[in-house]
Amino acid sequence: MSLIEQAAKRLEQLRQAGVEIPEDNVPHTVTPPIQPKQDIAPPTQVTAAAPAPSPALASPVAAKPEPHARTLPQQQVALNLETISASGLLVPNAARSQLADEFRVIKRPLIANAMGRGSMPIPNGNLIMVTSALPGEGKSFSAINLAISIAMELDNTVMLVDADVARPSVLNMLGLPPAKGLLDVLQDNSLDISGVLLKTNIEKLTILPSGTPHPRATELLASDAMIRLLDDMASRYSDRIIVFDSPPLLLTTEARVLATHMGQVVIVVNAENTVQAAVKQAIATIESCPVKMMVLNQIRTTKSEGYGYGYGYGYGHDKK
């Protein structure tokens, strides 16, 4: 009991005993709300601190950009031009040849359509698929030569895509080792196409390899991811002609899916071996493509019994 409480109690006892107490001696508060000593917190000691720097005066700290986890710098590759020329492929600055002249004829309407200089505008005209009805008709040979011939133009750049993922041959024919490419981009959303392109020593030619072999390669080629990639390529590289070495039309369905997104399709036909029924069947599978052209391969010419080319315009613009 506090001293004040004891005093108040004593005064009350005196009143009950008949002792007169002056009013001035009566405390106004009998039981003031005084906290026990242990509950009274000691005064807080305040120490002056340096003021926090204003955001405007703080030293700027450059935020580190978060790099793309799987984007690789564009790789440089050197083609052995003498070796690929000896294998029958075109190379820049070579002496004029019949093969070079024939591909000049082949590429002219394709370039015009790709650059919007044809008789009518063609959606995705810069996407050109080179295919055949059956394997072994020379489509890869034609795709590579077409891409190199276009790269030799003064005003055009070319991307050559090995889209025959089941039987890729572009890198092998050019004397290059296997590399990441199309399949890797399709199965890994974090990998950008620019990170797997191969920039060659042919100044205006880049290559997109087929990529790392995958057990479901053909399914990836027909997937929604491939469709999105094609749309992205057509818009992102609108100033570049993109040549696809595609699977044969009658061997798998993937080439037919690809054809629906192409502006132009070139069908390579082995003039000596492919039967007419197979050619007609192959053409029927790509009716939706606005421009279809045909290259006859291994024609016997009057000058020699060697390798020759002819170009057919019979399947030009679709009038639908």
Number of C-alpha atoms within 10 A of each C-alpha: 5 8 8 14 13 11 14 15 12 11 17 13 12 12 11 9 9 8 11 10 12 7 8 7 8 13 12 9 10 13 11 9 7 9 8 7 7 7 8 9 7 7 6 6 6 6 6 6 6 6 6 7 9 8 8 7 7 9 9 8 6 6 6 6 6 6 7 10 9 14 14 14 11 14 13 12 15 13 15 13 18 11 14 15 14 10 11 12 21 23 22 15 7 11 7 8 9 11 15 20 12 14 22 15 12 23 15 12 17 25 19 14 23 25 19 15 13 14 10 9 13 20 17 24 26 28 26 29 27 29 30 32 26 21 16 14 23 19 27 25 19 22 25 23 19 24 27 25 22 25 22 20 14 8 10 15 20 25 24 24 24 26 29 23 24 16 13 20 18 24 16 10 15 18 14 13 8 16 17 18 26 26 22 22 23 23 14 11 11 13 18 20 21 15 17 24 24 23 18 15 14 16 12 20 23 25 23 25 26 27 21 15 17 14 8 11 20 19 13 19 23 16 15 12 16 20 17 11 17 17 15 13 17 21 13 10 15 16 15 21 26 28 27 26 28 27 30 24 26 19 13 13 16 22 26 22 18 22 25 17 20 27 24 28 30 23 26 29 27 23 18 12 11 16 12 11 10 16 20 11 13 21 21 11 18 20 15 16 21 22 22 24 21 23 23 18 22 19 16 14 12 7 6 8 10 10 13 16 21 17 15 13 12 9 15 15 16 11 6 6
